[in-house]
Amino acid sequence: FKDEMPVGEFVEKENDEAVWRYFHRRCGMERLEFKKVVKTRVWKYFEAGEVIASNTDLKQKGHLIYEGVVEMVSDATDSEGKHARTTYLRSGELFDKYAFNIFGVRIGFAVSDNVTCRAKTDCKILEWSLLDLDWMGNETTLPVGIAWRNLLLHNIADEYNRTQIEKGVYRSSDGLLEEDDYLSGKPSRDFRPFEESEIGKEVSVCVRIIKFITRSFSPLPPEGLSNLNSIQRNAQRFRTRMKILQINPQRSRGTLYEPLGSSLTSSLLQEQEQAQSLRIEVS
């Protein structure tokens, strides 16, 4: 009965409702699933020039930019050695993508010795810890993790189009250009209120409950229902997640995982060296 009840506006923070519209547009997440997201998020506010995160701390938290411009400076390592690289992130973008490997998307494994994220303008940012991301991906119902993966894939495709196809062109999820003041830090169009064409027909609570009771008398559950209500476990076998999380069997189920510290970077460097040696042997 609780799941059949409509979920009202998210008003704990003034921008939570706008963030739900962003999730709904980019990955189809409904209000019921978004309750898990808003339960674990922390709003952070940074003034221009303030450091947001750096190095290993950056890889142990996931961030979503609501408003502002974030400057990411890294000492990247490539075939020609080290070089400084500066990237500007704007509203609607996620960082560091490495942390979001928890949802099974292998991304953000570029080796950097030193990374610093700093607020280029005043910023409003949502933050999730690795434990919170792991809980949403593996301790809640399956649609939550699926929606997060859809969001990651949407953002990766958006970044590819912006950097490789339409150089420097920013678009919202409906394919339209972002507003002129977007580059200066204004929120993405995906946070805006719904237009009339986006609002579906509202089903009354009575109709929902009647349908729920009718389904409950069926001898067989609807196809796929057992999967949607089960706890997502398959993603735990992803090798990428094991680079981020350390299993401690002595801990209780609710706190089964602990973020790695400095060993995270060293393990990645070791893997990079092994991959490099394999390339040398093959060549």
Backbone torsions as a table, in degrees:
resi	resn	phi	psi	omega
1	PHE	NA	-36.4	-179.3
2	LYS	-63.5	-41.0	179.9
3	ASP	-68.2	-25.7	-179.6
4	GLU	-80.8	-16.2	179.9
5	MET	-74.3	142.1	178.7
6	PRO	-68.3	145.0	178.0
7	VAL	-95.8	121.8	-177.3
8	GLY	-75.0	-174.3	-179.5
9	GLU	-65.8	148.6	178.3
10	PHE	-90.2	106.1	-170.5
11	VAL	-118.4	8.6	179.8
12	GLU	-61.6	-41.9	172.4
13	LYS	-121.9	148.7	-173.0
14	GLU	-61.4	-24.9	-174.1
15	ASN	-104.1	0.4	-178.7
16	ASP	-62.0	-39.0	179.6
17	GLU	-64.3	-39.5	177.9
18	ALA	-65.6	-37.0	178.8
19	VAL	-66.5	-37.3	176.1
20	TRP	-61.7	-41.2	178.5
21	ARG	-61.2	-36.6	175.9
22	TYR	-61.7	-49.8	179.6
23	PHE	-62.5	-40.8	-177.7
24	HIS	-65.0	-41.0	-178.7
25	ARG	-72.0	-39.3	-173.0
26	ARG	-88.1	-25.6	-177.6
27	CYS	-139.1	4.7	175.9
28	GLY	76.1	15.5	-178.7
29	MET	-68.2	133.0	177.7
30	GLU	-90.8	172.1	-175.9
31	ARG	-61.5	-39.1	-176.8
32	LEU	-61.1	-42.4	178.4
33	GLU	-72.6	-33.7	-177.9
34	PHE	-67.3	-20.6	176.2
35	LYS	-58.0	-33.1	177.4
36	LYS	-69.3	-37.1	-178.9
37	VAL	-68.9	-45.7	-176.7
38	VAL	-73.0	-22.2	179.4
39	LYS	-68.3	-31.2	-172.9
40	THR	-106.5	-10.9	-176.6
41	ARG	-74.0	154.1	173.2
42	VAL	-128.0	126.2	177.0
43	TRP	-80.0	132.5	178.3
44	LYS	-123.3	141.5	-179.4
45	TYR	-124.8	127.1	-177.1
46	PHE	-127.7	138.9	174.9
47	GLU	-86.8	158.0	-179.2
48	ALA	-55.5	131.0	-179.5
49	GLY	93.4	-12.4	-177.7
50	GLU	-79.3	139.6	178.9
51	VAL	-76.2	129.3	-179.9
52	ILE	-88.9	-49.7	179.5
53	ALA	-166.3	162.2	179.1
54	SER	-155.1	155.6	173.6
55	ASN	50.4	-131.1	-174.3
56	THR	-66.3	-30.2	176.7
57	ASP	-60.4	-35.1	-179.2
58	LEU	-65.4	-34.9	-177.4
59	LYS	-84.6	-2.0	-179.9
60	GLN	-108.2	11.2	178.0
61	LYS	-144.5	148.7	174.8
62	GLY	-107.9	139.1	-177.1
63	HIS	-128.0	146.0	171.5
64	LEU	-126.8	126.5	-179.0
65	ILE	-84.4	120.1	173.8
66	TYR	-88.1	-46.3	-178.0
67	GLU	-148.6	141.2	177.6
68	GLY	112.7	177.5	178.0
69	VAL	-121.7	130.1	180.0
70	VAL	-109.9	131.6	178.0
71	GLU	-100.4	121.3	178.7
72	MET	-111.1	117.0	179.7
73	VAL	-112.2	126.2	-177.7
74	SER	-134.7	146.4	170.3
75	ASP	-94.8	84.6	-175.3
76	ALA	-77.6	154.2	178.7
77	THR	-116.7	124.5	175.9
78	ASP	-132.8	-165.4	-176.3
79	SER	-64.7	-20.8	-179.2
80	GLU	-98.3	3.7	179.4
81	GLY	107.2	-158.9	-176.6
82	LYS	-86.9	145.0	173.9
83	HIS	-155.0	146.8	179.9
84	ALA	-79.4	138.2	178.9
85	ARG	-133.9	131.4	179.9
86	THR	-114.3	127.5	179.8
87	THR	-124.9	139.5	178.1
88	TYR	-108.7	126.2	-179.8
89	LEU	-109.8	143.8	-175.0
90	ARG	-128.0	-178.0	-175.2
91	SER	-52.4	133.6	179.4
92	GLY	93.4	-8.2	-178.3
93	GLU	-93.1	152.8	-178.9
94	LEU	-108.0	145.5	172.3
95	PHE	-156.5	159.1	-20.8
96	ASP	-75.4	133.0	-174.9
97	LYS	-61.4	-19.9	177.7
98	TYR	-56.0	-42.0	-177.6
99	ALA	-62.8	-28.7	-176.4
100	PHE	-82.0	4.5	170.7
101	ASN	-59.6	-19.5	178.2
102	ILE	-54.2	-30.2	-178.2
103	PHE	-88.7	8.1	172.0
104	GLY	90.5	13.9	176.8
105	VAL	-106.9	114.9	-175.8
106	ARG	-78.9	103.8	-176.4
107	ILE	-154.3	152.1	174.3
108	GLY	82.0	31.5	-177.8
109	PHE	-101.6	13.8	175.3
110	ALA	-62.5	134.0	-176.3
111	VAL	-81.7	124.2	176.8
112	SER	-133.5	132.8	179.7
113	ASP	-77.8	-28.2	-175.6
114	ASN	-150.6	120.9	-179.8
115	VAL	-131.5	133.8	178.1
116	THR	-134.7	129.8	174.4
117	CYS	-106.9	126.9	-176.6
118	ARG	-131.7	145.4	178.3
119	ALA	-73.7	115.8	176.9
120	LYS	-76.0	-36.3	173.1
121	THR	-127.0	178.1	172.3
122	ASP	-60.4	133.6	-172.0
123	CYS	-128.6	144.6	167.7
124	LYS	-116.2	122.1	-171.3
125	ILE	-135.3	141.2	171.9
126	LEU	-95.6	142.1	-176.4
127	GLU	-131.8	138.1	173.7
128	TRP	-128.4	138.6	175.3
129	SER	-79.1	166.4	177.0
130	LEU	-60.9	-37.9	178.6
131	LEU	-63.0	-40.1	178.8
132	ASP	-66.8	-42.4	178.1
133	LEU	-63.8	-41.1	178.7
134	ASP	-64.6	-38.8	178.7
135	TRP	-63.3	-43.6	179.9
136	MET	-67.9	-33.1	-177.5
137	GLY	-83.0	-22.5	-170.7
138	ASN	-137.8	-10.1	-179.2
139	GLU	-113.8	-2.6	177.6
140	THR	-113.1	-171.6	-178.8
141	THR	-71.2	157.6	-173.4
142	LEU	-57.8	-39.6	-177.5
143	PRO	-58.8	-26.8	-179.4
144	VAL	-66.1	-49.2	178.4
145	GLY	-64.2	-38.4	178.3
146	ILE	-62.3	-43.3	179.9
147	ALA	-63.0	-41.0	178.2
148	TRP	-62.1	-42.6	178.6
149	ARG	-63.8	-40.6	176.5
150	ASN	-60.7	-40.6	179.1
151	LEU	-63.3	-44.3	179.4
152	LEU	-62.0	-46.1	-179.5
153	LEU	-64.5	-37.3	176.4
154	HIS	-61.6	-46.3	-177.3
155	ASN	-68.6	-35.6	177.8
156	ILE	-65.9	-44.6	177.9
157	ALA	-63.2	-39.5	179.1
158	ASP	-63.0	-42.1	179.2
159	GLU	-66.2	-38.9	178.9
160	TYR	-63.3	-46.4	179.3
161	ASN	-61.6	-38.8	-176.4
162	ARG	-72.1	-32.6	-175.2
163	THR	-98.3	-26.0	-174.2
164	GLN	-111.2	-28.6	-174.9
165	ILE	-109.0	-61.0	177.4
166	GLU	-104.9	90.6	-173.2
167	LYS	-57.9	114.5	173.9
168	GLY	74.3	13.0	-179.7
169	VAL	-97.1	122.8	-179.3
170	TYR	-102.2	128.3	179.3
171	ARG	-127.1	150.6	174.2
172	SER	-85.0	-179.8	-174.0
173	SER	-65.5	-21.5	178.2
174	ASP	-86.9	4.4	177.4
175	GLY	87.2	-3.0	179.6
176	LEU	-85.8	155.5	179.9
177	LEU	-66.6	144.9	173.4
178	GLU	-68.0	160.9	-179.2
179	GLU	-65.2	161.1	-176.3
180	ASP	-59.8	-35.0	-176.8
181	ASP	-86.1	7.4	179.6
182	TYR	-63.7	-41.8	-177.1
183	LEU	-63.2	-25.4	179.8
184	SER	-87.1	-0.8	173.2
185	GLY	120.2	0.3	-180.0
186	LYS	-69.4	152.4	-177.8
187	PRO	-60.0	150.3	177.6
188	SER	-63.0	156.5	176.9
189	ARG	-61.6	-22.0	-178.9
190	ASP	-69.3	-12.6	176.2
191	PHE	-90.7	-9.5	-173.4
192	ARG	-68.4	160.9	176.8
193	PRO	-60.1	153.5	-179.9
194	PHE	-66.1	143.1	170.5
195	GLU	-85.6	164.0	-176.1
196	GLU	-58.9	-35.7	-178.9
197	SER	-68.8	-18.2	-178.6
198	GLU	-91.9	-12.4	-176.5
199	ILE	-90.6	118.6	179.4
200	GLY	-81.8	174.8	179.9
201	LYS	-71.0	125.6	-178.5
202	GLU	-78.7	130.3	178.0
203	VAL	-97.4	131.2	-176.8
204	SER	-67.3	158.6	-179.9
205	VAL	-62.6	-39.5	-178.9
206	CYS	-60.7	-43.3	179.6
207	VAL	-64.1	-40.0	179.9
208	ARG	-63.4	-44.8	-177.8
209	ILE	-67.4	-39.3	178.2
210	ILE	-62.9	-43.1	178.1
211	LYS	-64.3	-37.5	178.7
212	PHE	-63.6	-45.1	179.9
213	ILE	-65.1	-41.5	179.0
214	THR	-60.4	-43.8	179.4
215	ARG	-65.6	-31.8	-176.6
216	SER	-66.4	-21.1	179.0
217	PHE	-84.8	-9.3	179.1
218	SER	-70.8	135.9	-179.3
219	PRO	-67.0	-24.3	-179.5
220	LEU	-118.0	138.8	178.3
221	PRO	-71.7	157.6	176.3
222	PRO	-57.5	148.5	-178.4
223	GLU	-58.4	129.2	178.5
224	GLY	87.7	-6.0	-176.3
225	LEU	-63.4	-40.0	-178.9
226	SER	-63.1	-33.7	178.6
227	ASN	-71.8	-38.6	-178.6
228	LEU	-68.7	-29.9	-177.1
229	ASN	-93.6	-6.8	-179.0
230	SER	-84.1	163.0	178.4
231	ILE	-83.4	135.0	-177.0
232	GLN	-75.1	119.7	-177.1
233	ARG	-121.0	-26.4	-172.3
234	ASN	-58.2	-35.9	-176.1
235	ALA	-65.0	-16.0	-179.0
236	GLN	-66.5	-19.0	-178.3
237	ARG	-86.7	-1.9	178.9
238	PHE	-64.4	130.2	-179.4
239	ARG	-64.9	-32.0	-179.7
240	THR	-63.6	-35.0	-179.6
241	ARG	-70.0	-31.9	-179.7
242	MET	-69.5	-18.0	174.9
243	LYS	-74.6	-20.2	-176.4
244	ILE	-101.1	-37.4	-171.6
245	LEU	-112.8	146.8	178.2
246	GLN	-116.4	121.6	-178.3
247	ILE	-82.1	128.9	177.1
248	ASN	-119.8	101.4	-174.4
249	PRO	-64.7	-13.0	-178.9
250	GLN	-82.2	-13.5	-178.9
251	ARG	-83.5	158.6	177.7
252	SER	-72.2	166.8	-176.8
253	ARG	-58.9	-38.4	-176.7
254	GLY	-67.9	-24.1	-180.0
255	THR	-128.1	50.1	-172.9
256	LEU	-71.1	-26.2	-172.7
257	TYR	-114.5	149.2	176.1
258	GLU	-129.6	134.5	177.2
259	PRO	-64.8	141.9	175.6
260	LEU	-75.8	157.3	177.0
261	GLY	-99.3	-125.1	-176.9
262	SER	-66.9	-21.4	-179.7
263	SER	-63.9	-21.0	177.9
264	LEU	-59.3	-49.7	-178.2
265	THR	-66.7	-42.6	-178.3
266	SER	-63.9	-37.8	179.0
267	SER	-65.9	-37.6	178.8
268	LEU	-69.1	-40.0	176.9
269	LEU	-62.7	-39.2	178.2
270	GLN	-63.5	-42.5	178.2
271	GLU	-63.6	-39.0	178.9
272	GLN	-63.1	-42.4	179.6
273	GLU	-64.3	-40.6	178.5
274	GLN	-64.4	-41.6	178.9
275	ALA	-64.5	-37.6	179.1
276	GLN	-65.9	-41.8	179.2
277	SER	-64.5	-36.0	177.7
278	LEU	-65.6	-39.5	179.0
279	ARG	-64.6	-38.2	178.5
280	ILE	-64.5	-44.2	-179.6
281	GLU	-63.4	-40.8	179.9
282	VAL	-65.9	-42.6	179.7
283	SER	-67.4	NA	NA
